[in-house]
Amino acid sequence: MHPPEQSVICPSLVANPTESVQCKPLEVAVGDKGIERAIKHLKRKMAGEGILRELKRRRHYLKPSIKKRKKIAEAARRRRKRDRAPLM
């Protein structure tokens, strides 16, 4: 018999902790392949959602001028990524 599936849940980060924002938690099913595989899938999902980038961003204080520069660079990165996508 196979053990029942368990799930590992990790809530998404909220932009402002004081705001009441509904966020969808990340969930990964732990099947026969084990917890190591589930952790790998969770990390992949977190990277895809941008949670890891957000954690790194919040580690240190950024001056407003640097924050503005990074915001412009991030917008340019998204624009390049959108332009690379195949047109339907």
DSSP file (Angstrom, degrees, kcal/mol; ACC not computed):
  #  RESIDUE AA STRUCTURE BP1 BP2  ACC     N-H-->O    O-->H-N    N-H-->O    O-->H-N    TCO  KAPPA ALPHA  PHI   PSI    X-CA   Y-CA   Z-CA
    1    1 A M              0   0    0      0, 0.0     0, 0.0     0, 0.0     0, 0.0   0.000 360.0 360.0 360.0 144.7    0.0    0.0    0.0
    2    2 A H        -     0   0    0      1,-0.1     3,-0.1     3,-0.0    30,-0.0  -0.672 360.0-109.8 -88.1 144.4    1.1    3.5   -0.7
    3    3 A P        -     0   0    0      0, 0.0     3,-0.1     0, 0.0    -1,-0.1  -0.410  45.0 -92.7 -68.3 151.9    1.2    6.1    2.1
    4    4 A P        -     0   0    0      0, 0.0     2,-0.2     0, 0.0    26,-0.0  -0.326  48.7 -98.6 -64.0 147.7   -1.5    8.8    1.8
    5    5 A E        -     0   0    0     -3,-0.1     2,-0.3    24,-0.0    26,-0.2  -0.450  39.7-165.6 -70.1 137.5   -0.4   11.9    0.1
    6    6 A Q  E     -A   30   0A   0     24,-1.4    24,-3.6    -2,-0.2     2,-0.4  -0.734   7.8-141.0-112.5 166.3    0.7   14.8    2.3
    7    7 A S  E     -A   29   0A   0     -2,-0.3     2,-0.5    22,-0.3    22,-0.2  -0.986   4.4-144.7-133.4 146.8    1.2   18.4    1.3
    8    8 A V  E     -A   28   0A   0     20,-2.3    20,-1.7    -2,-0.4     2,-0.4  -0.935  22.7-160.5-106.0 124.6    3.7   21.1    2.2
    9    9 A I  E     +A   27   0A   0     -2,-0.5    18,-0.2    18,-0.2    -2,-0.0  -0.907  14.3 178.4-114.4 133.4    2.1   24.5    2.3
   10   10 A C  E     -A   26   0A   0     16,-2.3    16,-2.7    -2,-0.4     2,-0.1  -0.967  25.3-133.2-131.5 115.6    4.0   27.8    2.1
   11   11 A P        -     0   0    0      0, 0.0    13,-0.1     0, 0.0     2,-0.1  -0.384  25.6-112.4 -69.5 145.5    2.1   31.1    2.1
   12   12 A S        -     0   0    0     12,-0.2     2,-0.2     1,-0.1    11,-0.1  -0.381  37.7 -99.3 -70.4 153.5    2.9   33.7   -0.4
   13   13 A L        -     0   0    0     -2,-0.1     2,-0.4     1,-0.0    -1,-0.1  -0.493  31.6-133.3 -75.0 145.5    4.5   36.9    0.8
   14   14 A V        -     0   0    0     -2,-0.2     4,-0.0     1,-0.1    -1,-0.0  -0.831   9.5-134.0 -99.8 137.8    2.3   39.9    1.2
   15   15 A A  S    S+     0   0    0     -2,-0.4    -1,-0.1     1,-0.3    -2,-0.0   0.905  97.5  18.9 -58.1 -45.2    3.5   43.2   -0.2
   16   16 A N  S >  S-     0   0    0      1,-0.1     3,-1.6     3,-0.1    -1,-0.3  -0.959  70.4-152.7-130.5 113.5    2.6   45.1    3.0
   17   17 A P  T 3  S+     0   0    0      0, 0.0    -1,-0.1     0, 0.0     4,-0.1   0.735  95.2  58.7 -59.3 -22.9    2.1   43.1    6.2
   18   18 A T  T 3  S+     0   0    0      2,-0.1     2,-0.2    -4,-0.0     0, 0.0   0.739  92.4  83.2 -79.6 -20.7   -0.3   45.7    7.6
   19   19 A E  S <  S-     0   0    0     -3,-1.6     2,-1.0     1,-0.1    -3,-0.1  -0.524  82.6-125.8 -81.3 149.3   -2.7   45.4    4.6
   20   20 A S        +     0   0    0     -2,-0.2     2,-0.4     2,-0.0    -2,-0.1  -0.808  43.2 167.1 -94.7  97.6   -5.3   42.6    4.5
   21   21 A V        -     0   0    0     -2,-1.0     2,-0.6    -5,-0.1    -2,-0.0  -0.941  35.5-130.1-117.4 132.6   -4.5   40.9    1.1
   22   22 A Q        -     0   0    0     -2,-0.4     2,-0.4    -8,-0.0    -2,-0.0  -0.706  33.8-177.7 -80.1 120.1   -5.9   37.6    0.1
   23   23 A C        -     0   0    0     -2,-0.6    -9,-0.1   -11,-0.1    -2,-0.0  -0.952  26.7-125.6-124.2 144.4   -3.0   35.5   -1.1
   24   24 A K        -     0   0    0     -2,-0.4   -12,-0.2   -13,-0.1     2,-0.1  -0.736  29.9-130.4 -86.5 122.6   -3.1   32.0   -2.6
   25   25 A P        -     0   0    0      0, 0.0     2,-0.4     0, 0.0    -1,-0.0  -0.398  18.5-115.7 -72.7 150.0   -0.7   29.6   -0.7
   26   26 A L  E     -A   10   0A   0    -16,-2.7   -16,-2.3    -2,-0.1     2,-0.4  -0.686  35.5-170.0 -81.7 137.3    1.8   27.4   -2.6
   27   27 A E  E     -A    9   0A   0     -2,-0.4     2,-0.4   -18,-0.2   -18,-0.2  -0.996  11.2-173.7-134.9 134.6    1.0   23.8   -2.2
   28   28 A V  E     -A    8   0A   0    -20,-1.7   -20,-2.3    -2,-0.4     2,-0.3  -0.996  22.1-132.0-129.0 128.8    3.1   20.8   -3.2
   29   29 A A  E     -A    7   0A   0     -2,-0.4     2,-0.8   -22,-0.2   -22,-0.3  -0.627  12.0-146.0 -80.7 134.7    1.9   17.2   -2.9
   30   30 A V  E     +A    6   0A   0    -24,-3.6   -24,-1.4    -2,-0.3     5,-0.1  -0.889  34.3 161.7-101.3 107.9    4.4   14.7   -1.3
   31   31 A G    >   -     0   0    0     -2,-0.8     3,-1.0     3,-0.3     7,-0.1   0.114  58.4 -52.9-103.8-144.3    3.9   11.4   -3.1
   32   32 A D  T 3  S+     0   0    0      1,-0.2     3,-0.1     2,-0.1    -2,-0.0   0.705 122.1  72.7 -70.2 -20.6    5.9    8.3   -3.4
   33   33 A K  T 3  S-     0   0    0      1,-0.2     4,-0.4     2,-0.1    -1,-0.2   0.610 102.1-122.6 -78.2 -10.6    9.0   10.2   -4.5
   34   34 A G    <>  -     0   0    0     -3,-1.0     4,-1.4     1,-0.2    -3,-0.3  -0.158  26.2 -65.6 100.1 170.7    9.7   11.6   -1.1
   35   35 A I  H  > S+     0   0    0      1,-0.2     4,-2.6     2,-0.2     5,-0.2   0.804 122.5  62.7 -69.8 -32.0   10.1   14.8    0.7
   36   36 A E  H  > S+     0   0    0      1,-0.2     4,-1.9     2,-0.2    -1,-0.2   0.918 105.7  45.8 -61.8 -43.3   13.3   15.8   -1.1
   37   37 A R  H  > S+     0   0    0     -4,-0.4     4,-2.3     1,-0.2    -1,-0.2   0.889 111.9  52.4 -66.0 -38.7   11.5   15.9   -4.5
   38   38 A A  H  X S+     0   0    0     -4,-1.4     4,-2.5     2,-0.2    -2,-0.2   0.896 108.3  50.0 -64.9 -40.3    8.6   17.9   -2.9
   39   39 A I  H  X S+     0   0    0     -4,-2.6     4,-2.5     2,-0.2    -1,-0.2   0.897 109.5  52.2 -63.8 -39.8   11.1   20.4   -1.5
   40   40 A K  H  X S+     0   0    0     -4,-1.9     4,-2.0     2,-0.2    -2,-0.2   0.921 111.1  46.5 -61.5 -45.0   12.6   20.7   -5.0
   41   41 A H  H  X S+     0   0    0     -4,-2.3     4,-2.5     2,-0.2    -2,-0.2   0.890 111.2  52.7 -64.3 -39.7    9.2   21.4   -6.5
   42   42 A L  H  X S+     0   0    0     -4,-2.5     4,-2.7     1,-0.2    -2,-0.2   0.921 109.0  49.0 -62.5 -44.0    8.3   23.9   -3.8
   43   43 A K  H  X S+     0   0    0     -4,-2.5     4,-2.2     1,-0.2    -1,-0.2   0.891 110.8  51.1 -62.6 -39.1   11.6   25.8   -4.5
   44   44 A R  H  X S+     0   0    0     -4,-2.0     4,-2.2     2,-0.2    -2,-0.2   0.912 111.6  46.7 -63.8 -42.9   10.8   25.8   -8.2
   45   45 A K  H  X S+     0   0    0     -4,-2.5     4,-2.2     2,-0.2    -2,-0.2   0.904 111.2  51.7 -65.2 -41.3    7.3   27.2   -7.6
   46   46 A M  H  X>S+     0   0    0     -4,-2.7     5,-1.9     1,-0.2     4,-0.9   0.898 110.3  48.8 -63.1 -40.0    8.6   29.8   -5.2
   47   47 A A  H ><5S+     0   0    0     -4,-2.2     3,-0.5     1,-0.2    -1,-0.2   0.908 111.1  50.6 -65.5 -41.2   11.1   30.9   -7.8
   48   48 A G  H 3<5S+     0   0    0     -4,-2.2    -2,-0.2     1,-0.2    -1,-0.2   0.856 110.2  49.1 -64.8 -35.7    8.4   31.1  -10.5
   49   49 A E  H 3<5S-     0   0    0     -4,-2.2    -1,-0.2    -5,-0.1    -2,-0.2   0.637 113.2-118.4 -78.7 -14.6    6.1   33.2   -8.2
   50   50 A G  T <X5S+     0   0    0     -4,-0.9     4,-2.0    -3,-0.5    -3,-0.2   0.616  75.2 129.5  87.6  12.8    9.0   35.6   -7.5
   51   51 A I  H  ><S+     0   0    0     -5,-1.9     4,-2.4    -6,-0.2    -4,-0.2   0.906  71.6  50.4 -68.5 -41.0    9.0   34.9   -3.7
   52   52 A L  H  > S+     0   0    0     -6,-0.7     4,-2.3     1,-0.2    -1,-0.2   0.901 110.4  49.9 -64.9 -39.6   12.7   34.3   -3.6
   53   53 A R  H  > S+     0   0    0      1,-0.2     4,-2.3     2,-0.2    -1,-0.2   0.905 110.7  50.6 -63.0 -41.0   13.4   37.5   -5.4
   54   54 A E  H  X S+     0   0    0     -4,-2.0     4,-2.0     2,-0.2    -2,-0.2   0.901 108.9  51.0 -64.5 -41.5   11.1   39.3   -3.0
   55   55 A L  H  X S+     0   0    0     -4,-2.4     4,-0.6     1,-0.2    -2,-0.2   0.927 111.7  46.9 -61.8 -44.7   12.9   37.8    0.0
   56   56 A K  H >< S+     0   0    0     -4,-2.3     3,-0.8     1,-0.2     4,-0.5   0.892 110.9  53.2 -63.4 -38.9   16.3   38.9   -1.4
   57   57 A R  H >< S+     0   0    0     -4,-2.3     3,-0.5     1,-0.2    -1,-0.2   0.868 109.5  48.0 -64.4 -36.7   15.0   42.4   -2.1
   58   58 A R  H 3< S+     0   0    0     -4,-2.0    -1,-0.2     1,-0.2    -2,-0.2   0.519  88.7  86.2 -84.2  -5.0   13.7   42.8    1.5
   59   59 A R  T << S+     0   0    0     -3,-0.8     2,-0.3    -4,-0.6    -1,-0.2   0.875  96.8  27.8 -63.3 -37.7   16.9   41.7    3.1
   60   60 A H  S <  S-     0   0    0     -3,-0.5     2,-0.2    -4,-0.5    -1,-0.1  -0.902  87.5-104.0-127.9 153.1   18.6   45.1    3.1
   61   61 A Y        -     0   0    0     -2,-0.3     2,-0.4     1,-0.0    -3,-0.1  -0.539  33.6-155.7 -73.0 137.5   17.3   48.7    3.1
   62   62 A L        -     0   0    0     -2,-0.2    -1,-0.0    -4,-0.0    -5,-0.0  -0.958  17.3-121.2-115.7 134.3   17.4   50.4   -0.3
   63   63 A K     >  -     0   0    0     -2,-0.4     4,-2.7     1,-0.1     3,-0.3  -0.393  30.4-112.9 -65.2 150.1   17.6   54.2   -0.6
   64   64 A P  H  > S+     0   0    0      0, 0.0     4,-2.3     0, 0.0     5,-0.2   0.852 116.6  54.3 -55.2 -36.9   14.6   55.6   -2.6
   65   65 A S  H  > S+     0   0    0      2,-0.2     4,-1.8     1,-0.2     5,-0.1   0.905 112.0  43.4 -65.7 -40.2   16.9   56.7   -5.5
   66   66 A I  H  > S+     0   0    0     -3,-0.3     4,-2.6     2,-0.2    -1,-0.2   0.875 111.3  55.2 -71.2 -37.2   18.3   53.1   -5.8
   67   67 A K  H  X S+     0   0    0     -4,-2.7     4,-2.2     1,-0.2    -2,-0.2   0.907 107.9  49.3 -60.0 -42.0   14.8   51.7   -5.5
   68   68 A K  H  X S+     0   0    0     -4,-2.3     4,-2.1     2,-0.2    -1,-0.2   0.911 110.6  50.0 -64.4 -43.1   13.7   53.8   -8.4
   69   69 A R  H  X S+     0   0    0     -4,-1.8     4,-2.2     1,-0.2    -2,-0.2   0.913 111.9  47.9 -61.2 -43.7   16.7   52.7  -10.5
   70   70 A K  H  X S+     0   0    0     -4,-2.6     4,-2.7     1,-0.2    -1,-0.2   0.872 108.8  54.3 -65.9 -37.1   15.9   49.1   -9.8
   71   71 A K  H  X S+     0   0    0     -4,-2.2     4,-2.1     2,-0.2    -1,-0.2   0.910 109.8  47.0 -63.2 -42.0   12.3   49.5  -10.6
   72   72 A I  H  X S+     0   0    0     -4,-2.1     4,-2.1     2,-0.2    -2,-0.2   0.910 113.0  48.9 -65.4 -42.5   13.1   51.0  -14.0
   73   73 A A  H  X S+     0   0    0     -4,-2.2     4,-2.1     1,-0.2    -2,-0.2   0.893 110.5  51.1 -64.5 -39.5   15.6   48.1  -14.6
   74   74 A E  H  X S+     0   0    0     -4,-2.7     4,-2.4     2,-0.2    -1,-0.2   0.894 109.2  50.6 -64.5 -40.7   13.0   45.5  -13.6
   75   75 A A  H  X S+     0   0    0     -4,-2.1     4,-2.4     1,-0.2    -1,-0.2   0.899 110.2  49.9 -64.0 -40.2   10.4   47.1  -16.0
   76   76 A A  H  X S+     0   0    0     -4,-2.1     4,-2.6     2,-0.2    -2,-0.2   0.891 109.6  51.6 -65.0 -38.9   13.0   46.9  -18.8
   77   77 A R  H  X S+     0   0    0     -4,-2.1     4,-2.3     2,-0.2    -2,-0.2   0.921 111.1  47.1 -63.6 -44.2   13.7   43.2  -17.9
   78   78 A R  H  X S+     0   0    0     -4,-2.4     4,-2.6     2,-0.2    -2,-0.2   0.896 111.5  51.8 -64.0 -39.6    9.9   42.5  -18.1
   79   79 A R  H  X S+     0   0    0     -4,-2.4     4,-2.4     2,-0.2    -2,-0.2   0.928 110.7  47.2 -63.2 -45.6    9.6   44.4  -21.4
   80   80 A R  H  X S+     0   0    0     -4,-2.6     4,-1.7     1,-0.2    -1,-0.2   0.903 112.7  50.0 -61.6 -40.9   12.5   42.4  -22.9
   81   81 A K  H  X S+     0   0    0     -4,-2.3     4,-1.2     1,-0.2    -2,-0.2   0.905 111.1  48.7 -64.3 -41.5   11.0   39.1  -21.7
   82   82 A R  H  < S+     0   0    0     -4,-2.6     3,-0.3     1,-0.2    -2,-0.2   0.885 110.6  51.0 -65.4 -38.7    7.6   40.1  -23.1
   83   83 A D  H  < S+     0   0    0     -4,-2.4    -1,-0.2     1,-0.2    -2,-0.2   0.807 106.8  54.9 -68.7 -29.6    9.2   41.0  -26.5
   84   84 A R  H  < S+     0   0    0     -4,-1.7    -1,-0.2    -5,-0.2    -2,-0.2   0.790  86.5  99.6 -72.5 -28.5   11.0   37.6  -26.6
   85   85 A A  S  < S-     0   0    0     -4,-1.2     2,-0.1    -3,-0.3    -3,-0.0  -0.305  86.4-104.3 -62.2 139.7    7.7   35.7  -26.1
   86   86 A P        -     0   0    0      0, 0.0     2,-0.3     0, 0.0    -1,-0.1  -0.390  34.7-117.6 -66.3 141.0    6.3   34.3  -29.4
   87   87 A L              0   0    0      1,-0.1    -4,-0.0    -4,-0.1    -3,-0.0  -0.579 360.0 360.0 -79.8 140.2    3.4   36.1  -30.8
   88   88 A M              0   0    0     -2,-0.3    -1,-0.1     0, 0.0     0, 0.0   0.424 360.0 360.0 -95.9 360.0    0.1   34.2  -31.1
